[in-house]
Amino acid sequence: MQKQALEVPDVEIHVSRVQVAGLIRTKNDIVVEHIKDVLQASSLKELFVKALTSMEQLQDMKVFKNVSLKIDTDKRAGLEREGVEVTFLVQELGWLKAMLGAHAGTQSGDASLSLALRNIFGRAEQLEVTSGTSFPLWGHNVQLQFTKPYYKNFDKKLLLSLGTTDTKLPMCGYDELLRSGSVELQTPSWLGSHKLSWEVDWREITGFSYNAPLSVRANAGHSLKSSLKHTLVTDERDDPLLPHSGYQVKMTHEMAGLGGDTVYGKAEVQSELYQELWRDWVLSLRVWGGLMRPFTQSKINDRFLLGGATSLRGFGLWGAGPRDQGYSLGGEAYWATGLHLFSPLPFTRNQFLQRIRVHTFATAGNLIQCRTVPSPRDLASGTRVSCGVGLHFRLGLAQIELNYAIPIRAQATDQIQPGLQFGIGLDML
């Protein structure tokens, strides 16, 4: 027996009262903004549509764990005409939120413990402190972050952050102590999601490996970077976890030199394109590129790095590009591309196992040092190439891969890593 959709009669009504019951700490003015349209409903069908939209908006505030709806006749005395009373019943979340988590970046991840005070001023603000340990770039970080959403649109947020990070980078031959502060505005647009931030970083490079070369040791000491950064993410994929078609483009622009002793301009783009060929067989093309224009001598901790299980596979972590005595020096320009053919595991219909896919891949790229915009010949000279096959697994937004990679073309100074490689990250080439 088939279920029939609930048909709401399109009869004329008069909404005389809309209210929210259950508010304790939450201020009334931020919820009024998301329920006021219900008063304009002129029919029962329109009332249901507007009320359900308001319920979704209240839930998106992330201050209520339950939102329900009650519609009744308005029984107040003295009304000139019979009206409908709409009541949103809410149950607020508690003050404190504790969470154990794991996060992943392009080349590293971290395990963290965070404690947050929610809705501290009654308008969905949050104050969160996070302590984490990163891997394989072993280090420790502590961050304090205050988030203030815009009451009319909770996709718009203001974030204030203070933090400190102590990172060990044996591939580059040094350790880095970073003390940072930032002001960030997040807002959506028809182009995608924007992040505009002002960041101030006090960096100290120390803890050199005993045989670190002079080209690495020359970066020792303190530096201060003050920069404006803009990131735009356009996501047109049909599924953020297991896409079969569509594309995603992430563009980042940074200008450092608003104070401090570090002055440069930097731009980077990461793009992904997906096309299903046949019944969960998906072809994916990923293209990355970045260019840095230093106006003073560039520092090793500002340059691009390339190579590893999440980028140019078949090479060691940051094992491709300029090196000195086995240590990665980074570069001011790079490009990389990866072509993947994803296919489902055979003989399984388990929903969890469907997140695991077989993929055959080929990756290529290059990283160079330059003071000006490089020519196409400079970017092509010394191109690295690798290929392989492996398993690709989605765990939330993170991607996990176990691959067998074969370097096909490398330079004499590169650190190659043929055979099995394990990688985890949010962004993977």
DATASUL-V320034 format. One record per residue. N is the residue number from 1. OMEGA is omega in degrees with one decimal (NA if undefined). Layout:
n = (N & N)
omega = (OMEGA & OMEGA)
//
This chain:
n = (1 & 2 & 3 & 4 & 5 & 6 & 7 & 8 & 9 & 10 & 11 & 12 & 13 & 14 & 15 & 16 & 17 & 18 & 19 & 20 & 21 & 22 & 23 & 24 & 25 & 26 & 27 & 28 & 29 & 30 & 31 & 32 & 33 & 34 & 35 & 36 & 37 & 38 & 39 & 40 & 41 & 42 & 43 & 44 & 45 & 46 & 47 & 48 & 49 & 50 & 51 & 52 & 53 & 54 & 55 & 56 & 57 & 58 & 59 & 60 & 61 & 62 & 63 & 64 & 65 & 66 & 67 & 68 & 69 & 70 & 71 & 72 & 73 & 74 & 75 & 76 & 77 & 78 & 79 & 80 & 81 & 82 & 83 & 84 & 85 & 86 & 87 & 88 & 89 & 90 & 91 & 92 & 93 & 94 & 95 & 96 & 97 & 98 & 99 & 100 & 101 & 102 & 103 & 104 & 105 & 106 & 107 & 108 & 109 & 110 & 111 & 112 & 113 & 114 & 115 & 116 & 117 & 118 & 119 & 120 & 121 & 122 & 123 & 124 & 125 & 126 & 127 & 128 & 129 & 130 & 131 & 132 & 133 & 134 & 135 & 136 & 137 & 138 & 139 & 140 & 141 & 142 & 143 & 144 & 145 & 146 & 147 & 148 & 149 & 150 & 151 & 152 & 153 & 154 & 155 & 156 & 157 & 158 & 159 & 160 & 161 & 162 & 163 & 164 & 165 & 166 & 167 & 168 & 169 & 170 & 171 & 172 & 173 & 174 & 175 & 176 & 177 & 178 & 179 & 180 & 181 & 182 & 183 & 184 & 185 & 186 & 187 & 188 & 189 & 190 & 191 & 192 & 193 & 194 & 195 & 196 & 197 & 198 & 199 & 200 & 201 & 202 & 203 & 204 & 205 & 206 & 207 & 208 & 209 & 210 & 211 & 212 & 213 & 214 & 215 & 216 & 217 & 218 & 219 & 220 & 221 & 222 & 223 & 224 & 225 & 226 & 227 & 228 & 229 & 230 & 231 & 232 & 233 & 234 & 235 & 236 & 237 & 238 & 239 & 240 & 241 & 242 & 243 & 244 & 245 & 246 & 247 & 248 & 249 & 250 & 251 & 252 & 253 & 254 & 255 & 256 & 257 & 258 & 259 & 260 & 261 & 262 & 263 & 264 & 265 & 266 & 267 & 268 & 269 & 270 & 271 & 272 & 273 & 274 & 275 & 276 & 277 & 278 & 279 & 280 & 281 & 282 & 283 & 284 & 285 & 286 & 287 & 288 & 289 & 290 & 291 & 292 & 293 & 294 & 295 & 296 & 297 & 298 & 299 & 300 & 301 & 302 & 303 & 304 & 305 & 306 & 307 & 308 & 309 & 310 & 311 & 312 & 313 & 314 & 315 & 316 & 317 & 318 & 319 & 320 & 321 & 322 & 323 & 324 & 325 & 326 & 327 & 328 & 329 & 330 & 331 & 332 & 333 & 334 & 335 & 336 & 337 & 338 & 339 & 340 & 341 & 342 & 343 & 344 & 345 & 346 & 347 & 348 & 349 & 350 & 351 & 352 & 353 & 354 & 355 & 356 & 357 & 358 & 359 & 360 & 361 & 362 & 363 & 364 & 365 & 366 & 367 & 368 & 369 & 370 & 371 & 372 & 373 & 374 & 375 & 376 & 377 & 378 & 379 & 380 & 381 & 382 & 383 & 384 & 385 & 386 & 387 & 388 & 389 & 390 & 391 & 392 & 393 & 394 & 395 & 396 & 397 & 398 & 399 & 400 & 401 & 402 & 403 & 404 & 405 & 406 & 407 & 408 & 409 & 410 & 411 & 412 & 413 & 414 & 415 & 416 & 417 & 418 & 419 & 420 & 421 & 422 & 423 & 424 & 425 & 426 & 427 & 428 & 429)
omega = (-176.3 & 176.3 & 178.0 & 178.9 & 179.5 & 178.8 & 178.7 & -179.1 & -177.7 & -178.5 & -178.0 & 178.4 & 175.3 & 178.4 & -175.5 & -176.1 & 174.7 & -177.3 & 176.1 & 179.7 & 177.2 & 178.7 & 177.1 & 178.5 & -174.8 & 179.5 & -176.0 & -173.1 & -178.1 & 177.3 & 178.7 & -178.2 & -174.2 & 178.3 & -172.9 & -179.4 & 179.7 & 179.2 & -177.0 & -178.6 & -178.9 & 177.1 & -178.4 & 179.2 & 178.3 & 178.3 & -179.6 & -179.8 & -178.2 & -179.2 & 178.4 & 175.8 & 178.4 & 177.3 & 177.9 & 179.7 & 176.8 & 178.9 & -179.6 & 178.2 & 178.4 & 172.8 & 179.6 & 175.2 & 176.8 & 174.2 & 178.3 & -171.2 & 175.7 & 179.1 & -176.6 & 174.5 & -179.3 & -173.7 & 178.8 & -178.6 & 174.6 & 178.0 & -179.5 & 179.4 & -178.8 & -178.0 & 179.3 & 178.1 & -179.5 & -179.9 & 172.7 & -179.2 & -176.1 & 174.1 & -173.5 & 171.8 & 179.8 & -179.6 & -167.1 & 173.8 & 175.9 & -175.1 & 167.8 & -176.5 & 174.9 & -179.3 & -178.6 & 174.1 & -179.6 & -175.4 & -174.4 & 177.7 & 176.3 & 172.3 & -170.5 & 171.2 & -179.4 & 174.8 & -176.1 & 170.2 & -173.8 & 172.5 & -167.9 & 177.6 & 175.6 & -179.0 & 174.0 & 176.1 & 178.7 & 175.0 & -172.4 & 173.1 & -175.8 & 174.5 & -175.2 & 174.9 & -174.7 & 178.6 & -5.6 & 174.4 & -167.5 & 179.5 & -177.0 & 178.5 & 175.2 & -177.8 & 173.1 & -175.0 & 175.4 & -178.1 & 178.6 & 177.8 & 175.3 & -169.4 & 179.6 & -178.0 & -173.8 & 170.4 & 175.6 & -175.1 & 170.6 & -178.1 & 175.0 & -173.6 & 169.7 & -179.0 & 174.4 & -177.9 & 176.7 & -172.2 & 174.9 & -178.7 & -177.5 & 178.8 & 179.1 & 174.8 & -179.7 & 170.9 & -179.9 & 172.7 & -175.0 & 172.0 & -169.0 & 172.3 & -178.1 & 170.9 & -173.6 & 174.6 & 176.9 & -179.4 & 176.3 & 173.8 & 179.5 & 176.9 & -176.8 & -177.6 & -179.3 & 168.6 & 177.7 & -174.0 & 168.8 & -174.9 & 175.4 & -176.9 & 171.9 & -173.8 & 173.2 & 177.1 & -174.8 & 173.5 & -175.7 & 170.9 & -172.5 & -179.0 & 178.5 & -176.7 & 179.9 & 179.8 & 174.8 & -177.8 & 179.0 & 179.6 & -174.5 & 174.3 & -173.8 & 171.0 & -179.5 & 179.2 & 173.9 & -171.4 & 168.4 & -177.6 & 176.5 & 177.9 & 176.8 & 177.5 & 174.7 & -174.4 & 178.9 & 176.9 & -179.8 & 178.8 & -178.2 & -177.6 & -179.5 & -176.8 & 174.8 & 178.2 & 178.2 & -175.8 & 172.8 & 178.4 & 176.9 & -179.8 & -179.6 & 176.5 & -178.9 & 175.1 & -179.8 & 178.9 & 177.1 & -169.0 & -179.6 & -176.8 & 178.9 & -175.3 & 176.2 & 168.6 & -176.3 & 176.2 & -179.5 & 178.0 & 173.8 & -177.1 & 178.3 & 178.3 & -177.3 & 175.3 & 178.0 & 179.5 & -178.3 & 169.9 & 177.6 & 169.5 & -170.4 & 174.8 & -177.5 & 175.1 & -179.9 & -178.6 & 176.4 & 174.4 & 179.1 & 179.3 & 179.2 & 177.4 & 179.7 & 176.9 & 166.1 & 178.1 & -178.1 & -180.0 & -174.7 & -178.1 & 174.1 & -173.2 & 174.4 & 175.4 & -174.3 & 176.8 & 178.5 & -173.7 & 179.3 & 177.7 & -179.5 & -173.2 & -176.2 & 176.5 & 176.6 & 179.3 & -176.2 & -175.0 & 179.4 & 178.1 & -177.1 & -179.3 & 177.0 & -178.8 & 176.6 & -178.6 & -178.8 & 179.2 & -177.0 & -179.2 & -178.1 & 178.6 & 177.2 & 168.4 & 178.4 & 178.7 & 178.3 & 177.4 & -175.3 & 169.0 & -179.5 & 176.5 & -178.5 & 173.0 & 179.7 & 171.1 & 175.3 & 174.1 & 178.6 & -174.4 & 179.5 & -178.5 & 177.8 & 174.5 & 178.7 & -179.6 & 171.8 & 175.4 & 172.3 & -171.2 & 168.8 & 179.5 & 178.7 & 178.6 & 179.7 & 178.7 & -176.4 & 171.9 & -178.6 & 178.2 & -179.6 & 179.2 & -176.3 & 176.8 & 175.3 & 179.0 & 178.1 & -178.4 & -177.8 & -177.7 & 179.7 & 180.0 & 175.4 & -178.0 & 175.4 & 176.7 & 179.0 & -179.3 & -179.0 & 178.4 & -179.4 & -174.1 & 177.1 & 174.8 & -170.7 & 178.0 & -178.8 & 176.5 & -179.6 & 180.0 & 168.5 & -170.7 & 165.1 & -172.7 & -179.7 & 173.4 & 179.9 & -179.8 & -179.9 & 176.1 & -174.1 & -177.5 & -176.6 & 172.1 & -178.9 & -178.9 & 178.5 & 178.9 & -175.6 & 175.4 & 176.2 & -179.5 & 175.9 & -179.2 & 174.6 & 179.8 & -179.8 & -179.1 & NA)
//
